[in-house]
Amino acid sequence: MVICGAGFGGLSAISRLTRAGMRVTLVDGHLYSTFQPLLYQVATAGLNPGDVAYPAGGFARRYDAIFRRGELAAIDTASRRIKLSNGHDMGYDYLILATGVTTAFYGIKGAAEHTFGLYTRTDAIVLRDHLMAGFERLSVDSGDLNVTVVGGGATGVELAGTLAELRRTVLGATFPDVDPARVRVRLVEMAPHLLGPFHPKLQEYAKAQLLARGVDVRLDTRIGEVTADQVRLVHGEDLPSDITVWAAGVAAGPGVAGWGLPQGKNGRIVVGPDLRVQGQDRIFAAGDIAVNPDDPTPQLAQPAIQMGRHAAEQIVRLEGKQATEPFTYHDKGTMATIGRRSAVVQLAGGLRLRGTLAWFAWFALHLFYLLGGRNRVTTLINLTYRYLFWGHGGAVIVGDEPVNAQELPVASKNLVLQTVVVHWAKPNCPQ
């Protein structure tokens, strides 16, 4: 059994297969699995990149599986073999595709060249260092720093809210000479409301909380073009934007077209009710990369986890000469945080929470799903310090190991990355 992708979907399939006595190989282009829901905390210097990464090989070994590094390049369905981008190939009896997706720009001119994504660990590191470089520039220049977040989903709301709080508190401690008013945070959403899947009352609460934190919220607003220093709206207004973050949607990566499998909306792989790829008997797809046109699921962590487990269970059933069963998503609810002591939670049974209680629920759930005891401890310490000592200084993690320049967006090629440095600062005290 070969699983391509070490995200939520891929990892959730391993244990069921190995318990059934099957030989499992996990394949991923990185040596680690990334906990994507907390990438915005890395991007805003609240967490170290290592806090949201867990060794994929270590996870596989825990369940007596094998890990191979490489990106899926081609699938030969006739001979049941796959080829990786590094030239290696391997055979499979069954294949699970759980490779995830990437940023979708929807044909907006300049978006790919002049915006920052927030889907990978590298994205978060690059954005964080660009933000810190912008803050440092304010200490020597007289201009302002304009940050635009495109997309009013959970990622956009969480990032915009945290940036606003970063400006109000940690910025004042780390860069005490900079007037926080010189940092402007804007959130642009084409829909008439934020957080589409949520109840209207929670949507209004999220908007009110962002406005209270000084975020310029633009709803019913379409972007026509992005340049290096502006966001041009369809109705003709030009908004200054030194840093533009794209959190407006996802799509399959360009390499998926080379797999020779049917693709649906945004290039995602089309699957049937049992998650087998359309027209294939031995290939399944799970998570964000998969779409059943007749019963689409949200592109969130919980659906990916459930899909990965279901795909594994169907392989076990096929090997036992049993018929497969259709996938049914059990909605447990969804949540998003706006900032310190502010979040929204919507559970499947209709229960809705907001404010401090919702924020603690969000905090606890994310700690629960993090892989690795060390990651849980360091995340608990870092986020507790960030929010507990609110207004009395803070910690920002402002550097990391060098990143391969080929992985950076065009806007970041000239960025000089640093070694790990943590600034612990109190107001009016030298660092």
C-alpha positions in Angstrom: 0.0 0.0 0.0 1.4 3.4 -1.0 0.1 6.6 0.6 1.2 9.9 -1.1 0.9 12.8 1.3 1.8 13.2 5.0 -1.0 15.5 5.9 -4.2 14.9 7.9 -5.6 12.5 5.3 -2.5 10.4 4.6 -1.5 10.0 8.2 -4.9 9.0 9.4 -4.9 6.0 6.9 -1.7 4.4 8.1 -2.8 2.7 11.4 -5.8 0.9 9.9 -3.8 -0.6 7.1 -0.9 -1.7 9.2 -3.2 -3.3 11.8 -4.6 -5.4 9.0 -1.2 -6.7 8.3 -0.5 -4.7 5.2 2.9 -3.3 4.1 2.5 0.5 3.9 4.8 3.1 2.4 4.3 6.8 3.1 5.6 9.2 0.5 5.9 12.9 0.9 8.1 15.7 -0.6 9.1 16.9 2.9 10.6 15.1 5.8 7.9 16.4 8.1 4.1 16.7 8.4 2.8 20.3 8.9 0.0 21.2 11.3 -1.5 23.8 9.0 -4.1 25.3 11.3 -1.4 27.0 13.3 0.7 28.3 10.4 -0.6 31.8 11.0 0.9 31.8 14.5 4.3 31.0 12.9 3.8 33.8 10.3 3.1 36.3 13.2 6.1 35.1 15.2 4.2 33.5 18.0 5.4 29.9 17.3 8.7 28.4 16.0 8.3 26.6 12.7 9.4 23.4 14.5 6.3 23.7 16.7 4.0 22.8 13.8 6.2 20.2 12.2 6.5 16.5 13.1 8.9 14.0 11.4 6.9 12.0 8.8 9.4 9.1 9.1 9.0 8.9 12.8 5.2 8.8 12.5 5.4 6.1 9.9 7.8 4.0 12.0 5.5 4.2 15.0 3.0 2.1 13.0 5.6 -0.1 11.3 5.3 1.7 8.0 8.1 2.9 5.7 8.7 6.5 4.7 10.2 7.6 1.4 10.9 11.2 0.5 9.7 12.4 -2.9 6.9 14.1 -4.8 4.5 12.1 -7.0 5.3 12.8 -10.6 3.4 10.2 -12.6 1.1 7.2 -12.2 1.1 4.1 -14.5 -2.2 2.6 -13.7 -1.7 -0.3 -16.2 1.4 -1.6 -14.4 0.4 -0.2 -11.0 3.6 1.8 -10.5 4.3 5.4 -9.5 7.2 7.6 -10.4 8.6 10.2 -8.0 10.2 13.6 -9.0 13.6 12.4 -7.8 13.5 9.6 -10.3 12.6 6.7 -8.0 9.6 4.5 -8.8 7.7 1.9 -6.8 4.8 -0.5 -7.3 1.6 -0.5 -5.5 -1.4 -2.8 -4.9 -3.5 0.1 -3.7 -2.7 3.8 -3.8 -4.1 6.6 -1.6 -3.6 10.1 -2.9 -3.7 12.7 0.0 -1.2 15.3 -1.3 -3.2 18.3 -0.4 -3.6 21.4 -2.5 -2.0 24.8 -3.0 -3.0 28.4 -3.3 -5.6 29.3 -5.9 -5.3 32.8 -7.5 -8.4 32.5 -9.8 -6.6 34.2 -12.7 -6.2 37.5 -10.8 -3.4 39.5 -12.5 -0.3 39.8 -10.4 -1.6 37.7 -7.5 0.9 34.8 -8.0 3.9 37.2 -8.4 3.1 39.7 -5.7 1.4 37.9 -2.8 2.4 35.6 0.0 0.6 32.3 0.6 0.0 30.6 3.9 -0.4 26.9 3.1 3.1 25.5 3.8 5.7 25.9 6.6 7.9 27.7 4.1 5.1 30.1 3.3 4.8 31.0 7.0 8.5 31.5 7.5 8.8 33.8 4.5 5.8 35.8 5.5 7.0 36.2 9.1 10.4 37.4 8.1 8.9 39.8 5.6 6.7 41.2 8.3 9.6 41.6 10.7 11.6 43.3 8.0 8.7 45.7 7.5 8.5 46.5 11.2 12.3 47.1 11.3 12.0 49.4 8.3 9.5 51.5 10.2 12.2 52.2 12.8 14.4 54.0 10.3 12.0 55.2 7.6 9.1 57.7 7.9 6.6 55.8 5.8 3.8 53.4 6.9 3.4 49.6 6.6 0.2 48.5 4.8 -0.7 44.8 5.1 -3.6 43.4 3.1 -5.1 39.9 3.8 -7.2 38.6 0.9 -9.9 36.2 1.9 -12.4 36.2 4.8 -12.3 32.6 5.7 -10.9 31.1 8.9 -7.2 31.7 7.8 -7.8 35.3 6.7 -9.7 36.2 9.8 -7.2 34.5 12.2 -4.3 36.2 10.4 -5.8 39.6 10.3 -6.9 39.5 13.9 -3.4 38.3 15.1 -1.6 41.0 13.0 -3.7 43.7 14.6 -2.9 42.5 18.1 0.8 42.1 17.1 0.7 45.7 16.1 -0.9 46.8 19.4 1.2 44.9 21.9 4.3 42.9 20.8 5.3 45.6 18.2 5.4 48.2 20.9 7.7 46.1 23.1 10.0 44.8 20.3 10.1 48.1 18.3 9.3 50.7 21.0 10.2 53.6 18.7 7.6 52.7 16.1 4.1 54.2 16.4 1.7 51.3 16.0 -0.7 53.5 14.1 1.8 53.4 11.2 0.9 49.7 10.7 -2.4 49.3 8.9 -4.1 45.9 8.5 -6.8 45.4 5.9 -9.0 42.3 5.2 -10.6 42.1 1.8 -13.5 39.6 1.1 -15.6 39.3 -2.0 -18.6 37.8 -0.2 -21.0 40.0 1.8 -19.9 38.4 5.1 -16.9 36.7 6.8 -16.6 33.0 7.7 -19.0 31.7 5.2 -19.9 28.3 6.9 -20.8 30.0 10.2 -24.1 31.3 11.6 -24.8 35.0 10.7 -24.6 36.0 14.4 -21.1 34.5 14.6 -20.1 36.2 11.3 -21.2 39.5 12.7 -19.3 38.9 15.9 -16.1 38.1 14.0 -16.5 41.3 12.0 -17.1 43.4 15.1 -14.1 41.9 16.9 -11.8 42.7 13.9 -13.1 46.2 13.7 -12.5 46.6 17.4 -8.9 45.6 16.9 -8.5 48.2 14.2 -8.7 46.0 11.1 -10.1 47.7 8.0 -12.7 45.1 6.8 -13.8 45.4 3.2 -16.7 43.1 2.3 -18.4 42.7 -1.1 -15.0 43.8 -2.6 -13.4 42.2 -5.6 -9.8 42.4 -6.5 -8.8 43.0 -10.1 -5.0 43.2 -9.9 -2.2 43.0 -7.4 1.1 44.9 -7.9 4.2 45.1 -5.7 2.8 47.9 -3.7 -0.9 48.1 -4.4 -4.2 46.1 -4.5 -6.4 47.3 -7.3 -10.1 46.8 -6.8 -12.5 46.0 -9.7 -14.5 49.2 -9.1 -11.3 51.2 -9.7 -9.9 52.0 -6.2 -6.2 51.5 -5.6 -5.3 50.4 -2.0 -1.7 50.7 -0.8 -0.3 47.3 0.2 3.3 46.7 1.0 2.6 43.0 2.0 -0.4 41.2 0.5 -1.3 37.8 1.9 -3.5 35.5 -0.3 -5.9 33.4 1.8 -8.7 33.4 -0.7 -8.8 29.7 -1.7 -7.0 26.6 -2.7 -6.6 24.4 -5.8 -4.7 21.4 -6.9 -1.0 21.9 -7.7 0.2 22.0 -11.4 1.7 18.6 -11.2 -1.6 16.9 -10.6 -2.4 17.2 -14.3 0.4 14.8 -15.1 -1.1 12.0 -13.1 -3.6 11.2 -15.9 -6.6 11.1 -13.5 -10.0 12.9 -13.9 -10.0 16.4 -12.4 -12.9 18.5 -11.2 -13.3 22.0 -9.8 -10.0 23.7 -9.1 -8.1 20.7 -10.5 -9.1 18.4 -7.6 -9.2 14.6 -8.3 -12.8 13.3 -8.9 -13.8 10.4 -6.7 -16.9 8.3 -6.3 -19.0 7.7 -3.2 -16.4 5.2 -1.7 -13.5 7.7 -2.4 -12.1 5.6 -5.3 -10.9 7.8 -8.1 -13.3 7.9 -10.9 -12.6 5.0 -13.3 -10.0 3.4 -11.0 -10.4 0.3 -8.9 -7.2 0.5 -6.8 -6.6 4.3 -6.4 -8.3 6.3 -3.7 -8.1 10.0 -2.9 -8.6 11.7 0.4 -8.5 15.2 1.9 -8.4 18.5 0.0 -7.2 16.9 -3.2 -10.3 14.8 -3.5 -13.8 16.0 -4.6 -17.0 14.1 -5.0 -19.1 16.4 -7.3 -22.3 14.8 -5.9 -21.4 15.2 -2.3 -18.5 17.7 -1.7 -17.0 18.1 1.7 -15.4 21.1 3.3 -11.7 21.5 2.8 -10.9 21.2 6.5 -8.9 19.0 8.8 -11.8 16.9 10.1 -13.1 15.8 6.6 -9.5 14.9 5.6 -9.0 12.8 8.7 -12.3 11.0 8.2 -11.6 10.5 4.5 -8.2 9.0 5.1 -9.6 6.5 7.6 -12.5 5.6 5.3 -10.1 5.0 2.3 -8.0 2.7 4.4 -11.1 0.8 5.6 -12.3 0.3 2.0 -8.9 -1.2 1.1 -9.2 -3.6 4.0 -12.7 -4.5 2.8 -11.6 -5.1 -0.8 -8.8 -7.4 0.4 -11.4 -9.3 2.4 -13.6 -9.7 -0.7 -16.2 -7.3 0.6 -18.0 -4.6 -1.1 -17.0 -1.0 -0.4 -19.2 1.5 1.5 -19.9 5.1 0.6 -18.2 7.8 2.6 -20.3 9.9 4.9 -18.9 13.0 6.6 -19.8 13.3 10.2 -19.7 17.0 10.9 -18.4 17.7 14.4 -18.5 21.4 14.0 -16.0 24.2 13.0 -14.2 27.0 14.8 -12.0 30.0 14.2 -10.2 32.4 16.4 -10.1 36.2 16.0 -7.5 37.0 18.7 -6.9 36.9 22.4 -10.0 35.6 24.2 -12.0 35.9 21.1 -13.2 33.0 18.9 -16.3 31.4 17.4 -17.3 27.8 17.7 -20.2 26.2 15.8 -21.0 22.6 16.8 -23.0 20.1 14.7 -25.8 19.9 17.2 -26.5 23.6 16.8 -24.6 24.8 19.9 -22.8 28.1 19.2 -20.1 29.7 21.3 -18.2 32.9 21.1 -15.7 34.9 23.2 -13.5 33.6 25.9 -15.1 30.1 26.3 -14.9 29.5 22.5 -11.2 30.7 22.6 -10.3 28.2 25.3 -12.1 25.5 23.3 -10.1 26.4 20.2 -6.9 26.4 22.1 -7.5 23.0 23.7 -8.6 21.3 20.5 -5.5 22.5 18.5 -3.2 21.3 21.3 -5.0 17.9 21.2 -4.5 17.4 17.5 -0.8 18.5 17.4 1.6 15.6 16.8 4.3 15.1 19.3 4.6 15.8 23.0 7.4 18.3 22.5 5.3 20.3 20.0 2.4 20.4 22.5 4.6 21.6 25.3 6.4 24.3 23.3 3.1 25.5 21.7 1.4 25.7 25.1 4.4 27.7 26.5 4.7 30.0 23.6 1.0 30.8 23.1 0.4 31.0 26.9 3.2 33.5 27.2 2.0 35.5 24.2 -1.5 35.9 25.5 -1.0 35.7 29.3 1.5 38.6 29.5 -0.7 40.7 27.2 0.4 44.3 27.3 3.5 43.6 29.4 6.0 42.8 26.6 6.0 39.6 24.6 8.1 37.1 22.6 8.5 37.2 18.9 10.4 34.5 17.1 12.1 36.4 14.3 14.4 34.1 12.4 14.9 30.5 11.2 17.2 28.4 9.1 17.8 29.4 5.5 15.1 28.5 3.0 15.8 27.3 -0.5 15.4 30.4 -2.7 13.7 28.3 -5.4 10.8 27.7 -3.0 10.2 31.4 -2.4 7.7 33.6 -4.2 9.1 36.2 -6.6 8.5 39.0 -4.0 10.8 37.2 -1.5 13.9 36.4 -3.6 15.8 39.3 -2.1 14.9 38.5 1.5 17.8 37.7 3.8 16.8 35.1 6.4 18.4 34.9 9.9 19.4 32.4 12.5 16.9 31.7 15.2 16.6 34.8 17.5 13.9 35.2 20.1 13.3 38.8 21.4 12.1 38.9 25.0 11.2 42.5 25.7 9.5 44.6 28.3 8.2 48.1 27.6 10.9 50.8 28.0 13.7 48.3 28.7 16.7 47.8 26.5 16.9 44.4 24.7 
